[in-house]
Amino acid sequence: AMDLGRMKADRAVEPLMNLLSKDSSAIVRDGAARALGLIAARRSLNALIYAAQADNDRDVRHSAQFAIEVIRTNLRGN
C-alpha cells in the first residue's frame, strides 16, 4: 500500500478505500490510510473522514486524520 502511495498511483485509490473500510487488520487499514494521504486524491476524503471518526483502532483514526489534513492542505495549495 505504501509503495502505491509513494508512486501516487491514482488507480489504487478505490482499492485502498475498500481496504480502509473493510479489512479486518488494523495494520492494513492504517497502511491504506497512509497511502491515501500520499496519493492525496480528493475523492478519498469521505472514506478517510469516516475512518477518522469511526474506526475502532486509534492508530487508524490518527493516520486517517493526518491524511485528511494532507489532502486539504494540497487542495488549498492548488
C-alpha positions as CSV (number, residue, x, y, z in Angstrom):
1,A,0.0,0.0,0.0
2,M,2.8,2.4,0.9
3,D,4.6,1.8,-2.4
4,L,1.4,2.7,-4.2
5,G,1.1,5.8,-2.2
6,R,4.6,6.8,-2.9
7,M,4.0,6.3,-6.6
8,K,0.9,8.5,-6.3
9,A,-0.9,5.6,-8.0
10,D,-4.3,7.1,-8.7
11,R,-5.7,3.8,-9.9
12,A,-5.2,2.4,-6.4
13,V,-7.5,4.9,-4.7
14,E,-10.6,2.7,-4.8
15,P,-8.9,-0.5,-3.7
16,L,-7.2,1.4,-0.9
17,M,-10.6,2.9,0.2
18,N,-12.0,-0.6,0.2
19,L,-9.2,-1.8,2.4
20,L,-9.6,1.1,4.7
21,S,-13.3,0.5,5.3
22,K,-13.4,-3.3,5.2
23,D,-10.2,-5.0,6.1
24,S,-10.1,-6.8,9.5
25,S,-6.5,-5.9,10.1
26,A,-5.8,-2.6,11.7
27,I,-2.3,-2.7,10.2
28,V,-3.7,-3.0,6.7
29,R,-6.3,-0.2,7.4
30,D,-3.5,2.1,8.8
31,G,-1.4,1.5,5.7
32,A,-4.3,2.2,3.4
33,A,-5.0,5.5,5.2
34,R,-1.3,6.5,4.9
35,A,-1.2,5.6,1.3
36,L,-4.4,7.5,0.5
37,G,-2.7,10.6,2.2
38,L,0.3,10.2,0.0
39,I,-1.8,9.9,-3.2
40,A,-3.9,12.9,-2.0
41,A,-6.9,12.2,-4.1
42,R,-9.9,14.4,-3.2
43,R,-12.3,11.5,-3.8
44,S,-10.8,9.6,-0.8
45,L,-11.8,12.3,1.7
46,N,-15.2,10.8,2.6
47,A,-13.7,7.4,3.3
48,L,-10.9,9.0,5.4
49,I,-13.3,11.2,7.3
50,Y,-15.4,8.1,8.2
51,A,-12.3,6.2,9.3
52,A,-11.0,9.1,11.4
53,Q,-14.3,9.2,13.2
54,A,-15.4,5.6,13.4
55,D,-12.5,3.1,13.1
56,N,-12.1,1.1,16.3
57,D,-8.3,1.4,16.2
58,R,-6.6,4.6,17.5
59,D,-3.7,4.4,15.1
60,V,-6.0,4.1,12.1
61,R,-8.0,7.1,13.2
62,H,-4.8,9.1,13.7
63,S,-3.5,8.1,10.2
64,A,-6.8,8.9,8.6
65,Q,-6.9,12.3,10.2
66,F,-3.4,13.1,9.2
67,A,-4.2,12.0,5.6
68,I,-7.2,14.3,5.6
69,E,-5.0,17.2,6.7
70,V,-2.5,16.5,3.9
71,I,-5.2,16.3,1.3
72,R,-6.9,19.5,2.4
73,T,-3.5,21.3,2.5
74,N,-2.8,20.1,-1.0
75,L,-6.3,21.3,-2.2
76,R,-5.7,24.8,-0.7
77,G,-2.3,24.9,-2.4
78,N,-3.8,24.3,-5.9
